[in-house]
C-alpha cells in the first residue's frame, strides 16, 4: 500500500515542503526521523543559507558556535576541524601492586615510595618496549594502552606479551628490593580489548575512555597475586599465540551479566596472533605462481640473483602463494624463509638470522659456540674465507659479541648465500619487508647488485605501504601485485574451507561480499560462523544449525584494517572519514564541502594519495559535474566510519544533506530519500548521545 506524505520543516532558516510517495514503512519512518531532526535542531536567527553551516560544533566540548568564531566560546578550543577525538579498537593493561597497605606498615613512607617508584620504572620500560603508551599511574597501579596514538594490528598480542614480561621482570626486581629494603612485591594484571574514545591528551582531553577500560580494571581487581586475566575479545585477537584456561565468569561491578575471563598460562615470544589456514587448495593465483616459477628459471639458467617482490594487502594470499612455490620447488631448490618483525630490539637482521638458523639447523638450546660451529659447517667449499664468513654472520645475527661494519656484514651474508646456492639453487623468502629496516633493504639490493654466477632467487613479500615509504624499491627486480580474488574463486574457497558444507545462499553471499576477495577475510568470516555456533561438525562434514543474523566483521579483521588506516596522515584519514559519511560511493565536491575551509584546497591531493594506497578508486558519478570515488573494500569504509566520533558523524551527515540538496538542483526529487536518510542519521546519533534539544 502506498501513501503520499506531505511535510513541512525548517532547516537552516529555510522552510521546505516535501512530498513523497512512500510504499514501505521504513521509508515513512525515515522521513519522519528527518523531519524530527529538522525540528529539534536550533539555528541562529537570520541564518538563511541552506548550503553553509550556521553553526560550528566544537570537537572538544561538543557545543555549537556561530559561524565566524575561531575558537569555541564555551571551552576555548580552536574551531574549524573535526576535533582530535577518535573511536579506536585498543588493548588496555592494568597492573597493580598487591598488599601496598601492609607494605606501608612495614616500611617508612620514603622507602615505600622508593619501592613503588622502582616498580613504576620497570613497568614503564617493559610496556613501552612493546609499543604501549603509559597513560597514568594511579596509586600503586599502572594503566597502559596499546593502540594509542597509533593502532597496530597486533596491539592485543603486544599487550599480553608486555604483561607476561612484566611478571617475569618482577623476579629480578624483587631481588633488588629484598637487598635494599628487605621486602618484595606481588602484582596482578588485567588485559582487555575493545572500542574506546581516544582524545588528544596535549589538548586537555581525556586520553581514553570506554567500557573496555573499565573491564580491564575489573579484571585486574579480580586476579590473584601473580595472575594475568584477559578478556574474551583479547583472546579472540591472540588465539594462536596464547595458552589460557577459562575461569568462572566474573560478576563485575557495573556489568549486568557475568563477564568471560581467561587465565594466561603462556604466550609465544614470536609468531603471529592468529595462524593462517594454508592447508586448503590455492585458488585464483595460477598466473602469479607461473611468474614466480619463471623468475626462478631465470635465476637458475643465468645463473644469477633475481629479485621478486610479491605485494598486496594483508591476507590477500602472499603466504599461500609462497607455500605453493615451495611445494613446486621441492627437490629442485633449497627454500628458506625469514620474517621481518614490526617492533623489538636487535631485529635489523632478524629474517637473515631465521634463514641462517634453518640452514644450519641451529636449535634454541645450542650454545653460541655450537651455533657458530654449525654455521661454519655450511661453508666447506668456501676455502680460507670460511672462518671469517662464519664469524661475521654469527656476529650479525646475535651469536657473537663483536660488531662488524655494514660492508663486512653484507659481504659475509652474500658469501654464505652464494655458497648455499652453489650446492643447490637457493630461494630466500623474506616476509613482510614493509617492516624491514633501511639497512635490511640495502642488504637485499646489495645482494641483487653484487651476486653473479650463483643461482639465487630473493622473494620479498610486502604490503602496499612499501611502495609509499620506498617508491624506488624493486627497480632492479619484478613486482607481482596480488589483487582480490574474483567472486567465483572466493566462493570456491568457502567450499574448500567447509568441505562442501551446505550453507544457505544468503549466508554464503554475505561471506563472499564482506570478504571482498581477501582470502584471510573469508577464513575469519567462516571461523566466526563456527565460533558463533552457526556451523558445527557432523562426522567429517560441517553443517549449519541455525540461521545467523547478517555477520559483522570479526575483530581480527577490524584490527587489521584499523591499523592500516592509522598509518595515514591525519589529514588523509580525515578525508577518508568524511567520504565514509557520504557512503560507499562518495563525491569529491561533497568531501570538499565537509572539510574545514583551510583544508579544502588539499582535498584533491589527499584523494589521489588514498587512490595510490588502494583504499579508494575512481567510480562513475551519478551527479553531473562531480567526480566520484568508491571505497576499495566495504570493510575499509566501515572502519573509517566507525572511527569517527558520533557527534562528528551527526554534524557531517547534516552538512552532506544540505550539500546534496543544493547540488541536486532540479533533480532534487530523485534524492529525496537520500536527503531524508542523512537527516535521520544525524538525528539518531545526537539522540544516542543525549536528549535532543
N, C-alpha and C positions, 0 to 999 in steps of 0.2 A: 504494500500500500504506500502511495506517495503522498507527501504533504508539501504545500507551498508555505514556506516560512518567510515572513517579512519582519525584520527587526531593525531598530534604530539604536545607535550607540554613539557616544562621544569618545574620540580618541585623538590625542594631541590637539585638543581645542576644536576639532572639526566634527560636524555631525554627519554620520554615514548612514545610508539606507542600504540594507542588504535584503535581497530577495533570492531565495534558494529553493529549488525543488529537492526534497530530501526523501530518499527511499529506504534508508537504513536508520535504525535507532541510534547507532554510533555516530552517524553524521549529524543528527539533530543534537546529540549531546555535545559534539564538538563545537557546533555553532553557539550553543548556549554557554559553554565554558568561555568561549572567546568574548561573547557579549558581557558575561560577568567580569571578565578581566578588564575590559574597557571601562566598565562602570566603576570598579573598585579602585582603579589607578588614579592618583592625583596628579594634575598637571597645573603649572603656574598660570594664573590669569594672563590672557593675551598671547599665549602660545598657539600659533595657528598653522605652523608648518607641519604637514604630515610626513615629511621626509627627514627632518633633522631632530635629534634628540632634544627634548625640552628639559631633561634632567640628566645629570651625570651621577652614576652610582659609585660611591667610594668603595674601592677594593678592600679597604681595611676595616671600616666600621659598617659598611652596607647602607649608610644613609644617603639620601638623594640631595643633590645640589643643583642650582640653576646652571644652565649653560653659560660659559664665560668665567666660571670660578676656576682658578688654577689649583687651589687647594681646598680640601674638604672643610666646610665651615663648622663641622662638629668635632673632628679629631685632628685636623691639620695635615692629613696625609695628602700627597700630591694626587691630582686627578688626571684623567686623560688616558689611563691604561686600565687593563682589566684586573689589576692588582696582582700581588705576588702569591696569593693563596692558590693551592692546587690540591686536588684529591689524588692520593697515591696509594699503591699497594706497598707496604713496608713490613719489616720484621722488627719487633721490639724485644729487647732483652732487659729484664730486671734482675739484679743480683743484690742480695742483702747479706750483711754480716749478722750472724745469729748470736744471741747472748750478749749484746753490747751493754745491756743494763748491768748484768753481773760483772762484766769487764770493768765497768765504771766503779764498782765497789772494790775491785782488786787493785786497780791502777790509779795513780794520780791523774788528774784531768789532762795534764800536759802529756803524760805518757800515753793516755788513751787517744788523745788527738794524734800523736805521732803514729800509733798503730793503725788507726783508720786512714790517716793520710797516706801511709805507706801502701796500704791496700788499694786506695784510690789510684795511686801512681801505676801500680801493676795492672789494675783493671783497665785504666785508660790506654795503656800501652798495648795490651792484648786486643782490646776491642777495636782500636784504631788500626792496628796491624791488619785486621781482616776487613777494613773498609767501613767500620761503623762510626757513627757520629755520637759522641757522648753528649747527651742533651743536658743532663743535670745530675748532681749528687744531692740526695735527699736524706739528711741524717747520716746513717751508715749504709745507705743503699745507693746503687748507681743505675741509671737508665741510659741505654744506648739504642739508637735507631739505625737500622740498615735499610737504605733506600732513600735517604735524605742527606745531602741535597740531590744526589744522583742515584737513580734507580739502576740496579743490576739484576739480571735475570736470576742470579744465584744468591740474592740477598738472604733468603731463608737459610741456605746452607752456610753462608758466611756467619750468620748469627749463631747457629748451632756450633760450628767449629770454634768460634770465639768463646762461647760459654764453656765448651769442653776444655779448651786450652786454659781458660782462667781457672777452672777446677784443678787442672794439673799443676799450674804455676803456684797454686796455694801451698803445695808441699814444700817447695824451696823457700817461699815467703815465710812459712811458719818456722822453719829452721832459723831464719834470721830473727824473727820475733822472739823465739824462745831464748836465743842467745842474748838479745838486747833487753828484753822486757820480762822474760820468764813466763810468757804466755803464748797462746796460739789462737787462731780464729777458725770458724767454720762459716761457709756461705751456702745459700740456697738460691736457685735461679729459676726464673720462668721465661719462656720464649714463646711468642705468639705472633702470627702474621695476619694482616687484614688491611682494609682500607682506612685511611686516616685523612684528615685535612692538615696539610703542612703549610706553614706560613714562613715568612721571611723574618728570622729572628733579629736581623740587624735593623728591621723597621719597627721592632717592638711587638711583633705578633707572636702569639703562642707558637711554639715550634711544631709540635704535632699534637693532635687531639683526635679522639675517636674511641670506639668500643674496643678496638684491638689493643690499645694502650692499657685500658682498664683490665682486660682479661689477662694480659701479660703480668700485671701487678698482682692479680689474684692468684695466678698460677705460682708465682714466686712465694706468696704467703702460704700456699698450701703445700709447698715442697718441704721435704725433710732435710736435715743437715747433709750437705754434700750432694744433694739430689738436683737434677735438672728436669723440669716438667715442660713439655712442649704441647702446643695446641694442635687441633686436628688439621687446620689449614697449613700450619708449618710442616706437619708430617706429609701432607699431600704434595708439598713443594720440594720435599727432600727424600722421597720414599725409598729410593735405591741407594742412598748414601748413609742411611742411619739404621741402627738396630735399637728397637724400642720394645717396651712391653706396656700394655694398657694398664691404667689404674682405674679404680672405681670412679665413674663420672663425678665430677666435683660440683657440689652445691655452692656456688659462688655468690657473694653479696652483689645484689643488683641484677642477677640473672634469674629469669623465671624458670628456666629449665636447667637441669644438670649439664655441665659442660664436659665434653670428652677431653681426656688428657692422657699423655703418654710419658713414661719414664724413659729418659735417654740412657741407653746402656753403652752405646759405642757409635762413633761416626768415622767414616773413612777419611783419611787425611788428604787424599787426592781423588780425582774422578768426578763424574757429573752427578747432579742431584737426582736425575732420573735417567734410566737406561733406555736406549732406542731398541725397537723391535727390528732386528736385522735378519731374522730367520724367514720372513715372508719373501716370496719371489719378487725380484725387482721388476717394476713396471714403468714403461714410458721413458726409459733412458738408453735405449739401444744406440741412438745416434751419438750421444755423448760418450758412451763406452767405446764405440768404434774410433772416435777421435783420440781417446786416451791410448788405445792399443796402437794406433798409427804413430803417435809420438814415441811410444816405446820402441817400435820397429826402427824409427829414425835414429834413436839413441844407440841401438844395438848395431845397426848397419854402419854408422859413422866410422868407428864408434866415437861418440861424443857425449857431452852432458846437455840434456834438453830440460826445459822448464815448462811446466803446465800449471796454471792456476785455475782451480775449479771454484767459481764464485756463485753465491746465491744466498737467499735468506736463510735464517736459522730454521732447520727442519725440512728444507726443501729436498734433501736427498743426497747431500755431498758424501756423507759417511757410507751410505748404502752403495753409492757408485764406487767408492774406493774399495769396499769389501768385495764387490763383484770383480773389480780389476785384479785384486789379489788372488781371487779364486781362478781367474783365467790365466794368470801368470805362474800358478803353482808348478814347480818343476823347471820353469824356464828362468826364473829370476829370484833374487833374494829381495823380499819386500819387507821393509821395516818402517814402523810408524812412531812418530813423536808428536806431542801436543803442546801448543803454547798455552800458558796459564794467564788468566785475567789479572791476577794480582799475586803478590808474595815477594819474598826476598831471595836473591840469588837465582832468578828464573830466566836470565838472559839466554842461556844455552840449554834450557830445560828440555826442549824437544830433541836436541842433539844428545843429551845425556840419556834419554829414553831409548833412542836408536842405538847408541853405543852399548848400553847395558843389555839390550835384547840381543845384539850381535854377539857380544862376549859372554852371554848367559850369566851375568852378574846378579846374584841374589842380594836381598837386603841384609842377610846375615853375614855376607862376606866382609872381611876386614878391608881397609883401604889397600893394604899390601896385596891381598888376594885379588882384589878388583883390578889393581894395576897390572898384576901378572896376567890376568885374563885378557886385558886389552893388548898386552904385549904379544900374547899368543895369536892374536888376529893378524899379526904382521910378519909371518915367516919369510915372505918374499921381499920385504922392504929393505933388506940389507943393513948396512951400518946406521941407517936413519931410524930403524925400528924403535930403539930405545928412546930417542928424542921425540918421535911422534907420540909414543905411548905416554911419556911423561907430560907433554904439553896438553894432550887430550884429557888426561886424568885431571890435570890442574883446572882445565876449563869447565869440567863437569862436577867439580867439587870434591874430587878424590885426592887432592894434594893441597899443600899449603901455599906454594908459590904461585904467583900470577905472572903470566907472560904478557907480552904486548899483543895488541889485536892482530897485527900482521903475523906474529908467531903462532897464535892460536888458529887463525884462519888457515895458515899453511898446514898445520898438523891435522886439522879436521879434513882438509881436502885430500891429503895424502892417505889418511885412513880410509876415506870413502873410495878413493881410486883403487886402493889395494883390495877392498871388498868387491869392487866392480870387476877387477881383473880375474877374480876367481869365478864369478858368475854375474851376469848382468844385474845391476843394483838399482832398486827403486826405493827412494827415500820419500816417505809421505810426512809432511809437516802440516798438522791440522791447526786451524784457527789462527792463521798468520795475521788476521786483523788485530790480534792481541800481541803480536810479536814486537820486540824492542827494535829500534832502528839498527842496532848492532847485528841482530839476527837477520834482518832483511838485507843488510850489507853482506853478510856471510853468504846468503843464498845467491845474490847477484855475483859475488866473487867466484863462487863455485862454477856458475854458468860461464863466466868470462875466462877463467883460468884453467879449467879442467878440459883437456882434449885428449883423445885417443883412449878413452875409457868409457864403456857402455853404462851410462848413468842417467836415470830419469828422476828429476825432482818434481814431486806433485804437491802443490800447496793448496789447501782449502781455505776459503775466506768468505766473509760476509761482504755486503756492499760497502761497509764502512771503509774497507781497504782502499777502494777507488777514490773515495772522498779525501781520506787522510794522506794517501800516497798516489797521486794521479799518474805518476810516471812508472808505477810498478808494472812489471811484466812486459816491458817494451822489448825485451830480448827473448820472450817466450810466447806461448799460446795461452789464451784465456778461453775457458769454457764456461759460459753463463747458463746456469740451470734455471729454467723457467717453471712456473707452477704446472702441475700435471693437468692435462685435459680432463673433462668430466668423466669420459669413458674409462680412463686409467684410474682416476680416484675411486670410481665405483668398483672397478676390478680389485683395487687394493682393499677396500672394505670387505669384499668377498673372501680374499685371501686371509685377512686377519681373523675373520669369524668362521672360516671353514665352511663357507656357503650357508651360513645361518639365514633363516628366512625372516628378514627384517620387514616391517611394514614399509611400503613405498615412501610414505611421507617422512618416516624417520631416516631412511637411507638418503633421501633427497636433502633433508636438513643437515645431515652429517657432511655430505659432499659439498653443499653450498657454503656451510660455515667454514669448512676447512680451506676452501678456496684453492685447491690444488696442492696444498702443502702436506706431504706425507706424515710429518710429525703431528700436525693438527688432526689428521684423520685418526692416527693411532691414539691420541689423547682423547678425542671425542668418543672413540669406541671404548677405551678404558673407563671413561666416565659412565657410559651406559652400563658397563659391568659393575662398577663400584656402587652405582645407584640402585642396583637390583633389577634393572630392566632386562638384562641378559643374564642367563645362568647356564651352567653346564648340565647337559643331559647325556650322560655317557661320554662319547667322544665329540659331541656337537654342542654348539651354542644355540639356545632357543630363547625367544622373547617371552617374558612372563607378564608384563603389564604394558600399558600404553603410556609412554612418558610425555610430559609436557615438552614444549619446544626446548631442546637442550641449549644451555648457555655455554660459553667458552670456559673450559677448565682453567683453574688458577695458574697452572703451569704455562698455558698459552698466554694468558693475560700478562704474566710476569715477563715473558719473552718480548712481547710487543711493547709493553710499557718501558722496558729498558732501552729498546731501540728508539722510541720517541724521546726519551730523556737525554739521549746523546745529541739531540738537535740543539741549536742555539735557541735562546729564549724567544727571540722574535720569530724564528721559523716555526717553533712549536705553537706560538700564539696564533699564527696564520692557519695552521692545521686545525686548531681548536675552533676557530671561527668558521672555517669551512665545514666542520663536523656539525655545527649547529644548523647550517643550511640543509645538510643531508648528505647522502652517499654521493650524490652529484651536486656540485656547487658552482657558483659563478664568481669570476674574477671581480666583477664590479660589486657583488654583494660583500665579499671579503674586504674589499677596499672600504666600503661604507661602514662596515662593522669595526674597522681599525681606528685607533686614535688618529686625529688629524696629522700629527707629526710623523706617523708611521706609514701613511698611505702611499707615499712615493716609493716605498721599498717593497710593497706587496708583490709586484711583478717579479722582482729578483728572487724573493723567497719562494714563490710558486715554482720558479724554474729550478731552484735548488731542491725542492721537495720532489719534483719530477725526476731529476737526476738520481736522487736517492731511491727512486721507485716506490715512493709512498703514495703518490698520486699520478694520474696520467690524463692527457687531454681527452675530452669527451665532446660529442656533438651536442651543441647547445639548442635548447628549445626556446630561448629568448633571443630575439633579433638584436644584433649589436653587442652581444655578451659572449665572451669565451667561457667555456665550462670545463671542469675537471671532475674526474671520478677517483675515489679512493681505490688504491690498488687492491685492497682486501677489506672486506666488511669488518674484520676484527681490528684493522688499523683505524677505521672510522670510530668504532665503538670505544677503543682505548683513548683516542683523542677527546671524544665527547665526555666520557665518564671522568676524565682527569680535570674537566672544567668545573669549578665550583657552581653549585646550583643557582646561586644568586646571579652569577655572571651569565649562566645559561639563560635565565629568565630575561635578563636585560638584552642579550643578543637575539633571542627569539623575537622579542618585541620589535627591535630595530630592523630585523630582517623582514618582518611582516610589513612594516612601513615602507621599506625599500621596494619590496615586491609589488605593493600597491602602486607605487609611483611608476616603476619601470614597466609594469604590465600595460598601462595606458588604456586603450580601448579594448584590450583583451582581458580586462580585469575579471570578467565573469568566468574565464577559464581557470583562474587561480583562486576563486573564492574559497574553496575548501582548504587549499594550502595556506592561505592567509589566516583562515579561522584556526587551522591546526597550530600555527605559530603562536597566535594569541593564547590558545588553550594551553600550550606547553609553558608559556611564560606564567600564566595564572597558576597552574598546578605546582610549578616549582616554588613560587612565592608562598603558596598555601602550605606546602610541605615545610617551609622554613618558619612559618608562623602565621597567625591570623592575618587575613587580608585587611589592608587599611580601609 
